[in-house]
Amino acid sequence: MADRPSPTASPVPADDPVSTVLVVGGMTCAACVGRVEKKLGRLEGVSATVNLATGRAKVSHPASVSVAGLVAVVESAGYTARPAEPPAGPPDPIRPGEHRRPPDGPPGSGGAEERQERDRLLVTTLLAAPVLVLSMVPAWQFRNWQWLCFVLAAPVAVWGAWPFHHRALRGLRHGTATMDTLVSLGVAASFAWSSYALFLGGAGEPGMTMPLSLVPSASDGVAHVYLEAAVGVPLFILAGRWLEGRARRGTGSALRSLAELAAKDVAVRRGGVERRIPAADLAVGDVFLVRPGERVATDGTVVEGSSALDLSLVTGESHPIEAGPGSPVIGGAVNSGGLLEVRADAVGADTQLARITRLVEDAQTGKAAVQRLADSVAAVFVPAVMSVSVTVLGFWLGAGADRQAAITAAVAVLVVACPCALGLATPTALLAATGRGARLGILVSGVQALERLKHIDTVVLDKTGTLTSGRTSVIAVTVPADADADADAGEVLRLAAAVEQRSDHPLAHAIVAHAHRQGDGRPLPRPVGFAAAPGSGVSAVVDGEEVAVVRPGELSGIPGRLREAVHAAETAGHTAVLVRVGDVPRAVISVGDTLRSDAYRAVEHLRRLGLRPILATGDREATARSIAGRLGITEVHAGALPEDKAALVATLQGHGGRVAVVGDGVNDAAALAAADLGIAMAGGTDAAIGAADVTLVREDLQALPDAVRLARHTLATIRTNLVWAFGYNLVTLPLAAVGRLDPMIAAAAMSASSLLVVGNSLRLRTWKPSRPRAFGHGSGRPRTATGWETAS
């Protein structure tokens, strides 16, 4: 897809760079990746990042360079290319029984070509199996067995290996050499030598037998045939690539999982009539129905009904979320309870599911710094291997060795040298990790963000909306020591809420909502003579009694228990209001922003990961200190303006810190952009999410340490992949060069190398964060909230 309109149709200034994604076909190894990137990079102002696993090239180029021109450059390198199609919204749902590659995935991974690859592999297996068995089991070598093997091997060496020959010839026309060049030369050399040995070298004599040897040898003076290499090399590589393709499609399952979340059709009410329409036809403002078991068709607001929504597949929330009138809902969530009527607020590309899809797609085109080094090595690797092969052949012949042993060593060098694993080391791990992260509610913008996430040592945390819920609510209702705790507190709360239901103040909304939650289902009484005194409070007559909800003011006439509640609220940074019935102080209601239930555990996990937590908030000192004290955070910056937060980040970086900022508001955007890594919370503003490198989609602060663990585990997997890929070539190439590796075994080892890399990456799909089980009972741990506070 193109991140912006194509240059040919865009009014963007000519010197303003644009970004375009191309789907590139014909790439088989890291050398191909390097060739495409090098060709595109030769254009002035153009840079490209090519992903072998997805077959996509993300190109940054001036608007004066057309997309058609980019496609032509890729084609001039011997590959196919086309612009990726921009998704208008969530991917189309996959119907039961339908198999489809991810949108704009690697060419050749679609159904028809996949079946063609499978059929070629099956026929090659049927023809090659007898050749391998007869060549490796001398007891079964009947009279003229070698000629049967020749007849069976010929179609394998020509038709079975044709994809390698075709791509090698195409590369030759464009002056390039890739993995396919090595395979093609290896198969051709093995088959040509065997044909020479059979027709001219004496190996075709009736009764000839060939002893089993996994190491090339010509010491017995018999002209050997290497038909097992001629069929084994294409067989093992075809099998390896087929399995590798299946595994790569597995690592890229994130987009298919997202596609399956999209509803196919929806029941909508228009003009008072209910009818089912395709989900793509929904418009903003439409009211649609979500029955139990159905998926929410698009983002919206509940108009009527209540239910529990399962968001586990969308945001990673482990528990169903209650939804009622006024509650926002996310497209893709599953309705677990009653009937809901929902008003559509966003459709198509504006939905959260579409945004998640775009973030995952963008993340999967990235490339780690260490992978860039690997690709640079791979770009010169194939020509170097061909040079080594020619050198080995010349050395063996010059040293007086037998011709067939010299040719076998040279062929083994060609076959065993596989840069495929180098090209797959990072993208397969990244595909699996970003997909797993999306399922856990962690959206990462790319591999560079993963690298920075692994290396951060300081986390600057916002308070409101990050460590706290961001919603004003009742913290506690305190009644005098001589009161009947629950009964009196409940009754006073009911009277206060009856007065406050006429007020538009946020504190009033919190008190009314709390009274409804704590009540017995009875409606609140109607107040009479409501009056509001700005800056003081409200009053009214309820059930014949004068009720006032006011600021505490002078505390001398308030019972000791209530005075303590006022002081505790002020110390904690909460707001305390006094409820008077008549002239008698009856209760103190503490209202404020509540700490997230998972905040303590999340901060503790960050500490255990070796990170330094810092609280930076625009709130007042008392509130910030109270929150920090409960979480065990010792470094607090209160009253911080947006520019103060950005300056704090710069100061920490100036002292050598690698800083991550976690926030959710517009006031956090500057700090998020200035930090080494910006992390936005799920309910954050578009400005915060736009400035962030990582978005935590699920409403669970525990996703933050989970993201750090995922980054560390992913980069450890990438390092393991690259160590194996480099180590494999360091070991096998010398063995092949000295004649200690049969070409058939070399082919099997080469395929196994790629499969091991992909298989290691696949483990990330089932990764689960391991969390500490036990916590201390220090003063930083928050107490469990209770409904009322009374005297002991």
Salt bridges, closest charged atoms under 4 A:
ASP3 OD2 - LYS58 NZ 3.91
ASP16 OD2 - ARG4 NH1 3.76
GLU37 OE2 - LYS367 NZ 2.44
GLU98 OE1 - ARG95 NH1 3.88
GLU98 OE2 - ARG100 NH2 2.66
ASP104 OD1 - ARG82 NH1 3.22
GLU114 OE2 - ARG249 NH2 3.29
ASP119 OD1 - ARG118 NE 3.71
ASP180 OD2 - ARG167 NE 3.05
ASP180 OD1 - ARG241 NH1 3.09
ASP220 OD2 - HIS224 NE2 3.42
GLU244 OE2 - ARG248 NH1 2.92
ASP265 OD1 - ARG276 NH2 2.97
GLU274 OE2 - ARG291 NH2 2.79
ASP286 OD2 - ARG270 NH2 2.53
GLU294 OE2 - ARG276 NH1 3.82
GLU341 OE2 - ARG269 NH1 2.51
ASP345 OD1 - ARG343 NE 3.65
ASP375 OD2 - LYS367 NZ 2.77
ASP457 OD2 - ARG658 NE 3.73
ASP462 OD1 - LYS645 NZ 3.03
ASP488 OD1 - ARG586 NH2 2.80
GLU491 OE2 - ARG494 NH1 3.99
ASP520 OD2 - ARG522 NE 2.91
ASP543 OD2 - ARG494 NH1 3.99
GLU604 OE1 - ARG607 NH1 2.90
GLU604 OE2 - ARG608 NE 3.26
ASP619 OD2 - LYS463 NZ 3.09
GLU621 OE2 - ARG625 NE 2.73
GLU635 OE1 - ARG612 NH2 2.70
GLU635 OE2 - HIS637 NE2 3.43
ASP668 OD1 - LYS645 NZ 2.66
ASP693 OD1 - ARG452 NH2 3.09
GLU699 OE1 - ARG596 NH1 3.37
ASP700 OD2 - ARG698 NE 3.33
ASP706 OD2 - ARG698 NH2 2.85
ASP706 OD1 - ARG709 NH1 3.49
ASP706 OD2 - ARG771 NH2 2.44
